[in-house]
Amino acid sequence: MNPMLQTKIEAQVKNNKIMVYMKGTPDMPQCGFSAATVQILRSLGYPFASVNVLEDPEIRQGIKEFSNWPTIPQVYVNGEFIGGCDIIQEMHQRGELGKLLASVHG
């Protein structure tokens, strides 16, 4: 991966407690998985930052390499890759996601 892109992604992930790489925006998701992820995060009430990967093909490919995860959306909490839509849904159903997000927003 391009070192400048790596630095850019690292900064986005580290400078936001909750970071979502998604297709579209939180108000206008462009795929069902991104929409479901945003819905879950919003239901928990914690603010999050997002990047629309459809607007930046370099980030769209780079984030997959950065996380070694092939799909979008991708959720990072406190600089750590948590997972995609399926993992977020499972964590939410088990009550783990709310606890994780509460711990970073204290």
Secondary structure as UniProt FT lines:
FT   HELIX           3..14
FT   STRAND          18..22
FT   HELIX           32..44
FT   STRAND          49..52
FT   HELIX           53..55
FT   HELIX           57..67
FT   STRAND          74..77
FT   TURN            78..79
FT   STRAND          80..83
FT   HELIX           85..93
FT   TURN            94..95
FT   HELIX           96..105
//
